[in-house]
Amino acid sequence: MGRDLLDVINTPGYVTLIEGDPGIGKTSLALASCARRGKCTYISYAEPEISLKKA
């Protein structure tokens, strides 16, 4: 029996990183995950890709 995506991202002890283009539902997915679990830590971070490549 397969697990749905919300089951996978709500597995205790794991951190889930969701990335992608604007408007594909990242925030909606994260909020659905929080609602299903009852609590979570939600961190939103946006940084231009070029600044992440500077090291």
N, CA, C and O of each residue as an XYZ file, in Angstrom:
220
protein
N       0.853     -1.185      0.000
C       0.000      0.000      0.000
C       0.893      1.242      0.000
O       1.781      1.358      0.845
N       0.679      2.148     -0.912
C       1.496      3.350     -1.021
C       1.096      4.414     -0.019
O      -0.033      4.437      0.471
N       2.025      5.280      0.274
C       1.771      6.403      1.178
C       1.553      7.649      0.341
O       2.190      7.827     -0.698
N       0.648      8.515      0.794
C       0.470      9.743      0.035
C       1.542     10.754      0.434
O       2.232     10.583      1.439
N       1.667     11.797     -0.360
C       2.734     12.777     -0.178
C       2.696     13.405      1.211
O       3.749     13.600      1.819
N       1.517     13.725      1.728
C       1.438     14.340      3.056
C       1.913     13.390      4.146
O       2.485     13.839      5.140
N       1.691     12.088      3.986
C       2.230     11.122      4.949
C       3.753     11.148      4.933
O       4.393     11.123      5.984
N       4.317     11.198      3.760
C       5.778     11.179      3.630
C       6.384     12.428      4.253
O       7.337     12.324      5.025
N       5.852     13.613      3.935
C       6.474     14.831      4.450
C       6.165     15.076      5.923
O       6.782     15.943      6.542
N       5.231     14.335      6.490
C       4.923     14.462      7.914
C       5.585     13.389      8.763
O       5.251     13.250      9.940
N       6.516     12.626      8.196
C       7.213     11.601      8.963
C       8.033     12.279     10.050
O       8.880     13.118      9.742
N       7.801     11.934     11.326
C       8.546     12.568     12.420
C      10.056     12.380     12.256
O      10.523     11.332     11.812
N      10.796     13.411     12.621
C      12.240     13.341     12.593
C      12.869     13.745     11.274
O      14.086     13.643     11.114
N      12.070     14.198     10.331
C      12.593     14.596      9.030
C      12.317     16.062      8.764
O      11.355     16.632      9.277
N      13.160     16.653      7.969
C      12.974     18.012      7.477
C      12.670     17.908      5.996
O      13.327     17.158      5.274
N      11.696     18.643      5.547
C      11.322     18.610      4.140
C      11.607     19.960      3.508
O      11.160     20.992      4.009
N      12.338     19.957      2.426
C      12.615     21.165      1.660
C      11.775     21.099      0.392
O      11.848     20.137     -0.372
N      10.981     22.136      0.186
C      10.141     22.205     -1.006
C      10.629     23.385     -1.829
O      10.637     24.518     -1.347
N      11.035     23.130     -3.060
C      11.497     24.219     -3.923
C      10.848     24.082     -5.282
O      10.430     22.998     -5.689
N      10.774     25.201     -5.972
C      10.206     25.178     -7.306
C       9.814     26.567     -7.756
O       9.996     27.550     -7.038
N       9.281     26.627     -8.942
C       8.871     27.892     -9.520
C       7.708     28.510     -8.754
O       6.956     27.802     -8.084
N       7.558     29.833     -8.852
C       6.430     30.506     -8.209
C       5.097     29.970     -8.743
O       4.947     29.698     -9.934
N       4.151     29.829     -7.839
C       2.794     29.472     -8.236
C       2.506     28.001     -8.423
O       1.435     27.652     -8.921
N       3.434     27.108     -8.039
C       3.181     25.676     -8.247
C       2.565     24.995     -7.024
O       2.246     23.807     -7.069
N       2.396     25.755     -5.921
C       1.709     25.198     -4.761
C       2.595     24.816     -3.592
O       2.175     24.027     -2.745
N       3.791     25.342     -3.516
C       4.699     24.998     -2.404
C       4.114     25.412     -1.059
O       4.099     24.623     -0.115
N       3.636     26.639     -0.975
C       3.064     27.126      0.280
C       1.800     26.358      0.632
O       1.598     26.001      1.793
N       0.954     26.102     -0.345
C      -0.276     25.333     -0.094
C       0.041     23.944      0.435
O      -0.614     23.462      1.360
N       1.041     23.303     -0.148
C       1.447     21.976      0.309
C       1.975     22.029      1.741
O       1.622     21.188      2.569
N       2.820     23.019      2.031
C       3.363     23.153      3.381
C       2.263     23.415      4.400
O       2.279     22.838      5.487
N       1.313     24.273      4.066
C       0.226     24.575      4.993
C      -0.702     23.377      5.173
O      -1.198     23.150      6.277
N      -0.945     22.611      4.121
C      -1.751     21.390      4.250
C      -1.047     20.386      5.153
O      -1.689     19.703      5.952
N       0.258     20.300      5.026
C       1.043     19.410      5.873
C       0.933     19.820      7.336
O       0.731     18.975      8.209
N       1.066     21.117      7.601
C       0.946     21.621      8.975
C      -0.450     21.346      9.538
O      -0.588     20.929     10.688
N      -1.464     21.578      8.737
C      -2.847     21.359      9.188
C      -3.084     19.884      9.498
O      -3.747     19.553     10.482
N      -2.553     19.008      8.673
C      -2.753     17.573      8.873
C      -2.038     17.082     10.129
O      -2.545     16.229     10.857
N      -0.878     17.625     10.364
C      -0.096     17.200     11.528
C      -0.584     17.856     12.813
O      -0.421     17.303     13.901
N      -1.180     19.030     12.684
C      -1.670     19.740     13.854
C      -0.701     20.797     14.342
O      -1.098     21.744     15.020
N       0.564     20.640     14.003
C       1.571     21.636     14.356
C       2.816     21.370     13.519
O       3.055     20.243     13.084
N       3.590     22.400     13.303
C       4.857     22.245     12.604
C       5.601     23.564     12.670
O       5.049     24.584     13.084
N       6.830     23.534     12.269
C       7.615     24.748     12.114
C       7.698     25.010     10.626
O       8.160     24.163      9.861
N       7.256     26.172     10.222
C       7.228     26.539      8.812
C       8.171     27.715      8.624
O       7.995     28.764      9.243
N       9.160     27.543      7.780
C      10.121     28.607      7.500
C      10.070     28.892      6.008
O      10.207     27.986      5.186
N       9.874     30.142      5.671
C       9.862     30.557      4.272
C      11.097     31.405      4.026
O      11.376     32.348      4.767
N      11.830     31.061      2.980
C      13.074     31.768      2.696
C      13.190     31.969      1.195
O      13.060     31.018      0.424
N      13.427     33.167      0.794
C      13.602     33.453     -0.628
C      14.887     34.248     -0.803
O      15.096     35.269     -0.148
N      15.717     33.780     -1.667
C      16.989     34.439     -1.942
C      17.286     34.241     -3.427
O      17.096     33.140     -3.944
N      17.739     35.264     -4.111
C      18.087     35.084     -5.526
C      19.124     33.971     -5.696
O      20.069     33.872     -4.913
N      18.947     33.150     -6.705
C      19.834     32.009     -6.931
C      21.291     32.421     -7.050
O      22.177     31.703     -6.586
N      21.545     33.544     -7.653
C      22.935     34.000     -7.835
C      23.624     34.223     -6.487
O      24.815     33.941     -6.351
N      22.900     34.720     -5.505
C      23.526     34.960     -4.196
C      23.806     33.653     -3.457
O      24.705     33.598     -2.617
N      23.049     32.604     -3.762
C      23.303     31.311     -3.133
C      24.535     30.634     -3.731
O      25.172     29.805     -3.079
N      24.864     30.986     -4.958
C      26.026     30.388     -5.617
C      27.329     31.071     -5.243
O      28.403     30.522     -5.488
N      27.254     32.259     -4.655
C      28.464     32.952     -4.214
C      28.984     32.263     -2.956
O      28.243     32.085     -1.989
N      30.241     31.884     -2.970
C      30.784     31.233     -1.782
C      32.230     31.605     -1.553
O      32.842     31.141     -0.590
